[in-house]
Structures are given as structure tokens and as C-alpha cells.
Amino acid sequence: MITSLKILIISLSVLLLIHSCFEPYDNKDENFKPNLIVDAEISDTDTSHIIKISEAQKTDIQTFKGYSGAKVLLKSNENDELVFSETTTVGHYKYIGVLNDAKGYALEVQVNGKVVVTSPIQYFPESFMVDSLRNYTEYVRTQKPNGSVFQEYIVNFNAEARKPTIEKEVFVRFDIETVFLVLELICSPFISPKTCYVYNHRSNFEINLLKVPVSTSEINISQKIFSKTLDYEFGGAFSVKADVKSYNQENFKYWQQYKSVFDQSGSVDDLIPARISGNLTSSSGNVLGLFSLVRKSSVFKIIRRGEAGGRSVEPYCGTPGFYEPWPRPSECCECLRFANSTLTKPYYW
């Protein structure tokens, strides 16, 4: 009995010692002022706009949650107010309508009737249009440390433009979207096979920035914006859409800084485009992110089977009547099991 009591006392002492080594997270701390994270990019062509607001937790700057209950609005240089409404997604605030691109706008975020985040007034910058996307395939041989050689085909996509002159310096970022086609197999006589469109599947995107200097003569631009291994995604139809976004110089510098951090981290999951300090100020002094007005245009390229450098690959679910994988992948009987898949065809297909 005495021995059991000693063991109990020792166990309680150890638990108390361990507990004392950790500082508990008190979300009700009156002195705690969260880091607000604002991702507010507004384009001249979109008919609806989303501003995302989140906050960093006290114990880990890499942990974020949506910030609910704020009042988000844009104030124009002519004293107009565009009020954003919070959506069902916590921290997402939406405005429906096209902005007047001749006006300037400033961001304002209010919490409990107090202004907590503001930005300087912004204007839409000069626009830059890309003429087309060009794809080409290259054969790559890589020698591994053990001496073996790894061989693969890489499909590259270049944004290309020809301009007679460039009157003002242009600052561009390319935002990439990929889609590939999945055709289900006949897995049941009672269920008709579907067609799915899978977005941004296993795509390792980079931060693609382009600075175009002033030029009084014709200028030809060709910049690689996306590369991908030639695999089953090219077996049916594969597309790349590039949103060409023009920024002012100050906001472009923000993206240059973000790119330098992103390139060091090596993973898009390590950093989101609102985790560094931008052009926002806060009454609490704790705000990260950027408010920017951008000119946006889009260009896309669809590659069908056999068009990637003349090389043909089998689709994920094979070709009915010729080759079908066995055992059948579950996605070939229910293609919506692919992450980011939908039955809705991209508007540009």
C-alpha cells in the first residue's frame, strides 16, 4: 500500500513538472494582438472579388485560421464605398461587380466598429497582353548517384509576345492553372461513365515574374512559365491557362520578395502569398499581406493526345477496346475521387 502511494506521488510530481515546462496558449489574453493576414488582390476584369483575412496563432506563426466578423470595404478617391460580405467560408469576404478602372481605391478593414487595417490608395497599372503560349518537348537524361541514368520527356510552356514599343516599364506575374481530362471506364452496366476535369493535379508551380523595360523599338518576349513531365495527364487532353497580371512597381517588389522566400523554402505549402509585410498598416501594428489592383488578361493552350512533341502516352484509364489498366484504379470507376476534379468543363475548352 505504501509502495503504491509512493508511485502515485512520484507520477503526479512528474506530470506537474512536465506541465510547468510548457506555456499554455491563452486565447483570452487581453494583451494578445493577433497578426492579421490580408490577401487582397482585385483585378479590372473579374465580376466578383474575394478578399481573404486570417490571423496567425500566438504559439506558431505558421498556423492560420480565418478571421470572421470584420467589415471589409474599398473606398474610392471619389468617396464611393464598396462593401464586401462575408461568405460561408470563414475569413472570405466577397464583392460582386466590376470596379471602375479609372478610379483609385484604398482598403479598409474594421473590427467592432474600429478601423484596424488600412492601405494607401491604389490605381490600376499599365496592362500587358501576351500573344500566345507555345509548347515544346525536350528529352532529359539525369545520372543518379548510383550511376544509373534516368530518362524522361519534359513539356515546357512559354509565354510569347511581340510589341512594337514599350512606352512605360511593365511588371507582370503569371498565375497558372492546369486541367487534364479523365474518361471513366464502363464499370457497371447500370451506370454510365462520366467525364471529369482535374485541376492543378500534382503541379509544382513556380513564382513567374517578368519585368519589361521601356523600349523604342520592337521587342520579342519569350519566357518559360511552366514545365511538366510527359505522363498520363497528356493521354487525353491537357491545358495550361496563364492569367497575365500587371502590377505597379511597389506591389511587384512585394512579389519579388515573396519569390525570394519561396525559392529558399522550396515548397508552395511552406508559404502563402500573404505572410510577408506589404503595403498595409494596422492600428495594432500587426498586419501582413498586400492590397493591389491589377490588370488581368488570360491566354491558354490545349494539348491533345500525340501533340506533345509528336509523342503519345496512354491516358490514366487507358483506351477502351485496346488497353485498360488492371486492376482498375478506383478513379476510373469514379473520377471525382481525383483531388480538385469536377464535371464542369473549363470555360476556355
N, C-alpha and C positions, 0 to 999 in steps of 0.2 A: 504493500500500500504506500509506504514511504517512498519506495523507488518510483512508483508510478507518478506520485505527486511531484517528485524532483524532475522527471521527464517533462511533465506538463508545464512546470515553471520555466524550465530551460527553453521549451518550444515557444512559449509566449514571449520570452525575452528576445529570442532570435527574430520573431515576427515584428516586434516593436522596433528593433534595431534596423531591420530592412526597411520598414515603413519610414523611419526617420531619414533615410538616405535619399528619398525622393520628395521633390517639392510638388504637392498636389496642384492640379490645374483648377483655379477658381474662376469660373466664367462670370461670377458676380462681383469680381474685384472692381471697386469703384474707380481705382486708378488705372485700370486696364483700358487702353485705347487701341482697338484693333487696326491692323494695316488694311486699309481698303484697297481693293484691286479693281481697276476700271478698264474695261476693254471696249472702247467706243470709236468704231470706225464707220463713218457714214459716207455712202457713195452718191454720185449725182444721178445714177440711173435706176437704182433699186426702188421698188414701190413699197417696201416695208423694211424697217431697220431695227436691229436688236442691239441694245447696249447691255453688257454683262457686268454685274457688280458682285464681287465676292469679298471675303475677308480672310486674312491669314490667322491661324490659331496661335495662341501665345507660346505654346511649347514647341511648335515645329513650323517654320516659315514655309515648308513645302506642302502643308496641309491646308486646303481651302474649302470653304463652304459658301453657297450662295447667300447674298445679303438681301433680306426681304424687308419690305415696308418703307423703302425710300421713295422719294418723289424725284423723278428724273425729267429734266426738260432742257430744251435748246432755246436760247434767247438770240434773236437776230439783231443785227445792227440797226434795224428799223423798229425795235421793241416788240416784235412778234414773239410769241411763246409756243413752242411745240412740246406738248406734254406726252411722255411715254407712259404706257400702262404695264404693270407687272403681269407676266404671263403665268401659266400653270407651272412653269419651270422656275424654281426659286432663284432669284437673282437675275432673271432675264426680263428686260423692260423693252416694250415694243411700241413703235410708232408706224402707222400706215399712211403712206403718202409720199410724193416726190418732193424733195426740197427745191426751193428756188435757188439755182446755182449762181445767180447774180448777187445774192446776199451773203453776208458773213454771219457765222453762228458761234456761240460760246456755250459750253456745257455747264450745267449747274445741277448738283445733287443735294437734296435736302433730307434731313432726318429729324423727325419730331419738330418740324417747323423751322429748323435751323439749317442754314447753308453750311454744308460740311466739305464740299468739293466744288472747285471752280476751275475753269480753263481760260486761257486768253482767247480772244475772238479769232476764228479761223475762216479762211476763204478757200474756195475750190481752186486748185492749181492749174497750170497748163496741162492739157491732155496729150497722150502719146498713143498712137494706134500701131498695132502690129499687123503686118500684111497677111502672114500665114505661119503655120507650123510645118516644118519639114522633118521627116523621119529618115534615119539611115541606120543600117545594122553593121556592127563590127564584130569580128571574131577575136576573142581574148583568150590567151594562154597564160596561166598562172602556175608557177612552180611552188609546191608546198615544201615545208621544212624537211619532210622525209624524202624529198627528191621526186615524188610523183608530180605529174602535170595535170592541172585541172583546166578543162576547156569549156567555153560557153560562148553563146552569141548574146550580144547586148544591143537592145534597140534604144536609140537616142532620139530625142526630140529637140529641135532648135526653133527658137522664135526668130523670125526674119522680117526685116522692114527695110524699105528704101525711101529716103526722104531727100527732096531737092535741097533743102536748107534746114538748119535748126536755129531759130531766132533766139530762143531762151533755153537755158540749161534745163534738162528734164531728169526727173528722179522717179524710177519705176521699180515696182515689186511685182513678181509673177506669183499668183496664187493658183495651185494646180489641183485639178480634180481628175481622177481616173475612173473608168467604168469598163467592166467586161461582161459578156453575155454568157448565161448558163441555160442550156436547154435540158429539161428533165427527161429521163427515160420513162418508158411505159412500165411502171412497177405494179400496177393493178388494173384489171380490166374495167374497174368501176370508177377510176379516177383519171381524168385527162391530164396529161403532162403540162406543166407550166413553163413560162419563160421568165427568168429573173435577171435583174440588172444589179451587179455588185459594185459598190462604190468604194474607192480608196482601199482596196484589199492588199495587204502586205506591201504597201508602197512606202518607201523610205524617202520622204520629201526633204529637200534642202531649202534653205532660205535663198531665193534667187533675186538679187538686186542688180539694177542696171542704171548707170549714170551716163547720160548722153550729153556731151558738151556742145556748146554753140558752134555752128559750122555755116560758113557762107557758101559752101559747095555741096554737091550731092554726097550723101553718106549712106553706106550699106551696113546694116547691123545683122549679125547672126550670133545668137547666144544660146548655148545648151541649157535647157531648163529642166529636163527630166530624162532619166535613164532607167531601163528595166531589163532584167534577164528575159530572153525569149523563152516563154514557157506556155503552159496550157491556157493562160489568160488570152493569148493571141490565137487560140484554136477556133474561135467563132468570130467575134468582133471585139475590138478593144479601142477605147478612145481616151484621148487626153484633151482636157479643156483648160486653157490658161486664161485666168482673169488678169488683165493688164491694169495695174493700179498705179496712178500717178500721184505723187506726194509733193508737198512743199519741202524745201531743203531741211528745215528743222526736224520735221517728222521722219524724213529719210535718214537723218543721222541717228534717230532713235532705233530704226530698224538695223542700221549698221552696227550699233552697239549690241542689239539683241542677237544679231548674227554671230558676232564675235564670241558671245557667251554660249550660244547654241553650238557653234563649231567645236568649242572646247569640251562641252558636255557630251556630244556625240549622239544624243538621243532626243527626239522631239518630246518624249514623255518626261524628260527632266526639267523642261521649262515651257511655259506657255507665254504667248505674246503680251503679257501684261505684268510681268514680275520684275520689271526694272523701272526706274524712275523716269517719267516723261515730262509732259508739259502741264501737269495737274498740280494744284495746290490744295491744301486741306487746313481747316481750322485747327485740327489736332496735330497737323504736321506729319501724319502717317498716311500717305497715299502713293500707290504705284500705278503705272499704266499710261495710256495715251488717248487723247481725243484728236481725231483727224478727219478732215474732209478730203475725199479722194475722187478723182476722175477715173471711171472704170469702163473698160471695154473687154470683150471676150473674143477668143479665137479657139478653134478646136480642130482636131484631126481624128478621123476614124480609120482604123486599120482592120481589114477583113482577113480571113484566113489566107495565107500564102503571100500577103502583100508586105510582110516584114522582110525585106531583102530577098524576096523570092523563096523564103523558107516556110514550110508548112509544118505545124505541130498539131497534135491531137487535142481536142477540147477536153475539159475536165471529165466529162461524162462520155467521152468517146463519140463515135459516129454510128448511129443505129444501122444495123444491117452489115456493117463492116468490122468495127471494133468497139467493144464495150468492156470497160474495166470489170474485173471480177476478183473478189467480191465487190458488189456495187457500193460506192461511197454513199452514205446516208443522204448527202446533199443532192445526189442525182435522183432521189425519190421525193425530196422536199428541199427545193433550192433556197427557200427562205431561211434555212439553217446557216447559210453563209452570213457572217457578220456584215452589216451595212448593205444587206440585199433588199430589194423591193421589186414589186411587179410593175412599177411605173417607169416607162421608158424616158430617158433623158430628153428634154425638150429639143435638143440640138441633133438628135439622131433622126 
